[in-house]
Amino acid sequence: MKELHFAKMSGAGNDFIVIDNRFSVVEVEDLAVFAAKVCARRMSVGADGLILLEESPNADFKWQFFNSDGSRGEMCGNGARCAARFAYLQGWVPKKMAFETDAGIIRAEVQNENVRIEMTPASEVELKRSLNLGETRLEFSFVNTGVPHVVVEVEDLGEVDVRGLGRKIRNHEAFQPAGTNVNFIAPERENGWAVRTYERGVEDETLACGTGCTAAALVLAASRRMKSPVPLKTASGVILKVHFVAKGPLRFDQIFLEGEARLIYQAKMEADAWNY
């Protein structure tokens, strides 16, 4: 394996390396190590995650998704939107498609640069939980949107230590052994809401998180009776919209995430990108 063709894509600021692996072009023994190497910024291509698209007997295609630290990701909302648009642009699939993830089969629809995907059913929706952080107690909500998410409401997102506090919550014993993603939400002056996310697997703040926006929207719907769709301003400044049908105080159905999925460039990486 001397070189690999790939695409760099961005979903609201979440960036991904996307590779057409239908013909097993990625020939490495350890995909986790490969993912961590090529996703390393300044050392290689750099990205929040690696997406390998492959043949599926059950859907239009399937993916293998890896976070930038090499860990396997069950689901990624922004990554799923990028995967769907990439496959469509390559001409494999129609505008409406379905593909396999570790969290189940995801349905998607490409709408020019925007992609709308059906999220996995939300589970474990809980409000008003508390967490002991030593000298303080943190009030939070929790939602599993294919991956676990803590949602913390704050007054000013600019004052939040997303990396420091996010890491502390992500690694708290209450969420072990898998850990959790952490979202901080606050009202905007325009009466909307904004979100900043510390992502498990990236182990840092990212510019956007699709499953995190979904979790935040459902918490706002449950706690503040917000109607569908709920728009959320991400750290990149891009708005993601979450559509849903409320079936009760803490029950939601037909959850969709909508937003941009941009193809930044297509290129080939040399073996030096992963052999170091």
N, C-alpha and C positions, 0 to 999 in steps of 0.2 A: 504494500500500500504506500505509493510514493506521493500521491496527491489526492485531494478530495474536493469535489465541487460542492458548494454550499450557498445558502442565502442567509443574509442578516436581515432580521425583521424586528419591528418594534410595535408592541401593543400598548399604546398610551405611555410609552417610556420604559416599559418592561422589554428588554431586548433578548433575542434568541438567535442561536445558530440552528438553522433548519437544513437537514440533509435528506435527500431522496435515497432511502435505503431499501427500496423494493427489490433490488437485485444484490443485496448484501455487499455493498461496496465498502462498508466500514468493517475491516477485517482486523479486529484487535481482540485479545483474550479477555481484557477487563474493561468493559464499557464505562464503569464508574470512574476509573483512573483516567481514561481517555476524555470523558466529559469534564472532569476537573481541570485537566491540562488545557484543553482548547477554550474553556470558559474563563481562564485566568487572564485578567486585564493586565495590559502592559507586557505580559509574557507570551501571549498568544492572541487569538482573535478577540476574545473577551466577550462575555455575555452573562445574563442572569440564568440562562439555562440552555440545554441542548435538546433538540427534538429530532428523533429519527422516525421517518415515515416509512411504513412497511405494508406489505400485502396482508389482507385479512379475509378469512372465509365468511365472516359474519357481518361485515360492513364495507363501506367504500375503501377504507384503509384502517390501519391501526398505528398507534405511536408508541415509542418508548421515550419517556420524558425524564431528564436528569437535571437536578438543580446544579448550580455552579460549584458546589462542594463535592459533586459526584453522587450525592444521595438520590434515590429514585423518588419521583414525585407522583402521587396518585392522580392529581388533577391540578391544572393551572388554567385559569380562565383566560388570561391574556395570551398564554401560549397556545391554547386551543383555538382562539380566534386567528392567530397567525398561521397555525398549521392548516386550518380550513382555507384561508385565502391563498396560501402557497400552493396547495393541491389544486385548487380551482384555476389559478393562473398557469399552472403547468398543463392543464387540459385533461387531468385524470378524472375529474368529478364534475357533476353539475353544480349549479349555484346552491341547491339544497342537497345536503349530504349527511352522512352519519359515519362516525369513526370510533374505534375502540380505544379506551384509556383504562388505566388500572382502577379507575373509579366507576367504570361502566361505559356503555355506549353513549356518545354525545352527538346530538343533532345540531347542525349549523346551517346558516344561510348567509351567503356573501351578497352584500349590497354595495357595490362599487368598492370604495376603500373601507367601508364599515363592514363588520361581521357581527351577526347576532347568533349566540349559541345558547342552547338549553343547558342549564346547569344541573348537576346531580341534585336529587332531593335533599333539602336541608334537614338535619337532625340535631338533636340535643340543644334545641333553642332554649336558653335559660337567661333570665334577667336578674339583676340585683344580687349577683354573687360577690363575695369579698375574698381578698387574698392578703395574707400576712406577709409584708415585705420588710420585716424587722421592726423599725421604729414607726412605720406607717401601715395603714390598711388601705387596700385599693379596692374600689367598687368597680365592677365590670360586668359585662354580659358575655355569653359564649354561644357560638354557633358552629356546627360542622357543615361546611358547604362542599364536601368532598375531601377537605383537609380541615383540621381544627383551627378556629379563630377566636381569640379574645378581642372584645371591642370595649374600649375605654372612652367615655365622653369627657372632654376637657373644655376649658374656656378659650384657650388660645393655643393653636397648633404650633405657633412660632416659639413658644416657651417650653415645648416638650422635648426632653432628651430622648428622642426616638431610639437611637442606638443603645444608649446605656440602660434606660428603663425597659426598652423592648427586649434586650438580651436577658435581663434579670427575670422578666415574666416568662419569656420563652423557655428558660431553663429551670423554672420553679418546680419543686418536687410535686406540686399538685397536677402537673401535666406530663409527668414522666410515665413511661420511658420515651415516648415519641416526641414530646415537646409540643409547642403550639406557635402559630403565627400571632402577631399582636398588631391591632389597629387602633389608632387614636383618631377620634372624630370631633369636630367642632363646627358650630354654625358660622356661616359666612355672612358678610354684611348684606349681600343680596338676598338673604333669607334662605339660601341653599346650605348645603353641608359639604365640608371638605374632609379628606382622610389622608393620613400618613401611615405607612405600614412597615413593620419590621418583619422580614420574611425568614422563616425557618428554611434552612438549606442554602440560602444566599448568605445568611448570618449577618445581615445589614439592612438598612432601610433601602427600599427600592422606590422607583419613581411611580410605580402603580402596581396594584395586585388585584386581579379580577375576582378571585374567590374572596379576598378581603373586602372589596367593595360590595360584593353580594352579601356577605355577613353583616356589614355595617348597615346596608339598606334594610335588611330584614329586622335588625335590632331597632332601627328608627321606626319602621312600620309597627313593630310590636309595642314599643315604649312611647312613641309620640304620634301614633296613628297616621303616619305619612302614607299617602296613596301612591299606587303604582302609576307611572314609573318613577323611581327615586333617582335623581341625578346626583352624582358625587364628583367633586373636583379632586383629582389626584395630585400628587406632589409635582408631576410634570406640567400641571395646568390643564391637562386634557380631561374632559368630562366623560365619565362612563355612566350609562343608564342601566338600572336594574328593574326589570319587569317581573311581576308576580301576581298570583291570585291568592288573597288571604282566605284561608279556610277556617280560621279561628284565631284566638289571641296569640298562639304560638305555633300555628300550623300554616304552611305555605305550599302552594302548588304552582306548576307551570312557571318556573323561575328561569328568566332569560337575562343574559348579560349582553349589552350592545355597546360597540365603540369601534374606534379606528384600529386597523391592523395594517401597518405600512411595510412594504417591501423596500428596504433601504438600498441593498445592492446584492448582486450575485458575483461570486468569485471562486477561486480555488485556493485551498490552503496546502502548503507543502508539508512534508513529513516533519520538518523542524517545528511545526505548530504543536505537535504532541510528543515528539522525541526529545525530551529534556528532563 
